[in-house]
Amino acid sequence: MSKHNPVAKAIDYMFKAQRWLAFTRFIEDGRVCLTNNAAERALRGIALARKSWLFAGSERGGDRAAFMYSLIVTAKMNDVDPQAWLADILARLPDTKASRVPDLLPWNWKASELRRAA
């Protein structure tokens, strides 16, 4: 194989500058995923909704859609049901003091829900 072959260039790149250790890390640590499928699945919703966001109605509508999407994704990332979380916090928010708002964040809400269930 010629050193100018794209495959040879890729192999050469991998062996230089300690990249081999990073490439083989998944063998030593079973938690490291060999593929980036999980990241691509997480981004699929953004790609599918991209055209819909063109018709948010206004800049303010687009800002609201982005805000709501970030809340929903944050809840999902913290293993919280977004619909249950939003329904609960939107009902409790008017009576909540400003100093207690952090308790309504998904990572704190999940812990408080577990304590309530127990």
VENCOR-V744991 format. One record per residue. N is the residue number from 1. RES is the residue in one small letter. PHI is phi in whole degrees, -180 to 180 (NA if undefined). PSI is psi as a letter, one per 20 degrees, with the letter a starting at -180 (none if undefined). Layout:
{{N/RES/PHI/PSI} {N/RES/PHI/PSI}}
//
This chain:
{{1/m/NA/p} {2/s/-72/q} {3/k/-69/i} {4/h/-93/i} {5/n/-66/p} {6/p/-57/h} {7/v/-67/g} {8/a/-64/h} {9/k/-64/g} {10/a/-66/g} {11/i/-65/g} {12/d/-61/g} {13/y/-61/g} {14/m/-67/h} {15/f/-79/i} {16/k/-86/q} {17/a/56/l} {18/q/62/k} {19/r/-72/h} {20/w/-61/h} {21/l/-62/g} {22/a/-67/h} {23/f/-66/h} {24/t/-97/j} {25/r/-59/h} {26/f/-64/h} {27/i/-73/h} {28/e/-82/h} {29/d/-124/o} {30/g/-67/i} {31/r/-78/i} {32/v/-80/p} {33/c/-84/q} {34/l/-74/h} {35/t/-117/r} {36/n/-109/k} {37/n/-60/h} {38/a/-63/g} {39/a/-66/g} {40/e/-67/h} {41/r/-64/h} {42/a/-65/h} {43/l/-86/i} {44/r/-59/h} {45/g/-61/h} {46/i/-66/g} {47/a/-65/h} {48/l/-70/h} {49/a/-88/i} {50/r/-53/g} {51/k/-68/h} {52/s/-65/h} {53/w/-69/i} {54/l/-66/h} {55/f/-113/l} {56/a/-71/i} {57/g/101/h} {58/s/-164/r} {59/e/-64/h} {60/r/-64/g} {61/g/-63/h} {62/g/-64/h} {63/d/-63/g} {64/r/-66/g} {65/a/-63/g} {66/a/-64/g} {67/f/-63/g} {68/m/-65/h} {69/y/-63/g} {70/s/-66/h} {71/l/-64/g} {72/i/-64/g} {73/v/-66/h} {74/t/-62/g} {75/a/-63/g} {76/k/-62/g} {77/m/-66/h} {78/n/-101/j} {79/d/56/l} {80/v/-117/p} {81/d/-67/o} {82/p/-59/h} {83/q/-67/g} {84/a/-67/g} {85/w/-63/g} {86/l/-63/g} {87/a/-61/g} {88/d/-70/g} {89/i/-71/h} {90/l/-68/h} {91/a/-75/h} {92/r/-87/h} {93/l/-59/g} {94/p/-62/h} {95/d/-98/j} {96/t/-95/p} {97/k/-70/q} {98/a/-58/h} {99/s/-70/i} {100/r/-101/i} {101/v/-59/h} {102/p/-57/h} {103/d/-67/i} {104/l/-90/i} {105/l/-66/q} {106/p/-54/g} {107/w/-70/h} {108/n/-83/h} {109/w/-64/g} {110/k/-62/g} {111/a/-66/g} {112/s/-69/h} {113/e/-66/h} {114/l/-66/h} {115/r/-66/g} {116/r/-65/h} {117/a/-67/h} {118/a/-75/none}}
//
